Amino acid sequence: MASELGLVPVREIDLSLGMGSTYLDVPVTETIRHFPIEWLRLYTRAAPEQLFFAQGAGDSMEPTLRDSDLLLIDCSQQNLNISDKIWAITYAGLGAIKRLRALPNGGVEMMADNPHVSNATAYDDEMHILGRVVATVRKM
């Protein structure tokens, strides 16, 4: 039925906006949702199987992203070739959404948009990029 309507499946998983949610140590709960491919193409050209939605929790990315925003994450984009974009990452086993900046010394600065939340720097394999946040859906 979904394919007859032009809908494609996209995974939805839990991922925190801050550094407080364990991501790698517990099974990830996935829900499959269906979206029109034309709507997804407004934000990315990635194949639907390379996309997932995550509903963040926390205020570290306020005011850009809010608690409970639904984020569309493109897993085909995992190279930090564009600084200051927002990325879904794991850092020390925790899931997070952060603005990333490559540093000249090889580190990566993980920045919160909320001025009350401290930034952190990752080196070597401490941080892994899951994908780039390409869209957000917010309730009014």
N, C-alpha and C positions, 0 to 999 in steps of 0.2 A: 504494500500500500504506500509506504513512504517513498519508494523509488518512483512509483507512478505519479506522485505529486512533485517530483523533482527535489526531494529531500535527501540529504546525505547524513550518515551518522557521524557525530563528533563526541569524543569522550569528555566527561566532566569529572574532575578530581578535586580533592581538598588540598589547598596550599595556602600557607599563611602570608600575610603582607609583611609581617615582621620576622623576628628570629625565634619565635616561641613555639613553633609546631614541629614535632618530630616528623620527619618525612621518610627517611631511608630505613628506619628500624621497625616499622609496622607495615602491614599490608595496606596498599592504597585502595581506597574504595572508589570504584568507577561507576558512573551512571552514563548511559548512552542517550544522547538527545539528538533530534533530527532538525536540520536547518536547510533552508534553500541554498543551493550552491551559489546562486547569483548574489545572495546577501553576503556570504563568506568572501566572495571575490571582490567585494568593496574594500576589504582589508588586507587580503593576502592572495597570492597565487599558489600557495602550498596545497598539496593534496589533503583531503579531509582527514586521512589517517595520520597526518603529521600535525594535526591541530588538537588542542584540548582547551576546555573551559575550566577555570578555577575560580571559586568564590573565596576571596581573601578575607582574612579576619585581622583586625588591628588598625592602628592609626599611624604607623610609621611613614606611610606614603601620602598622608593628608597634606595639602588639600587636593593633590592631583588625583589620587585614588582614595575612595572611602571604604570604610568597613562594609562588607557585604556586596561590594561591586563584583560583577561577573566579568572576568577577564578572558579574552581570547588570546591564547598563546600559540605561537608558530614554532614548532620544534625543528623545522627545517633551517631556522636561523639560530645557530649556536656559536658562531664566531663573533667575538667582540671586535667587530670592524667599524662600528659606529658608536662613539662614546656618548655618554649622557642619555642613552635610550633606557627604557625600563625593561628588565629581564626577569624571568622566573629562574631561580637558582636553587641549589642546595649548598649550604655552607656548614661544615662540621656536622653533617647528617640532618640538618634542619632545612625545611623548605622556606623560601622567602621570595618576596618580590622587591627588587631594589633597582635603583638607577646605577649603572656601572660606568666606570671610567678606567681605561687602561693607563697605568703609570709608567714613566720612563724606566723605573727599576725592575720592571717585569711583574709587579704586583697589580692588583685590581682594587680600586676604591669602590666600596659598596655604600652607596649614599641613600639616605632617607630624605624624602622631601619635607618631612615634618622637622622644623628647626629645633624641636625639643628632644629629638632622637639622635644619638651619636652615630657618626659614620664609622665604618670599619674597613680594614685593608686585608685582603687575602693574598697569599703567596702560594706558589707551586700548585699542588692539587687540593688545596683546602676548599676551593669553590668550584662548582660545576654548573655550567649553563644548561638549563633545560630547554629554553626557547625565549624568543622575544615577545613581549606583550604588544599586540598589534591593535587591540580594540578593547573598549570597556563598555559594559551595559550597566546602567544604573536605574534604580527605581526612583520615581519622583515623589 
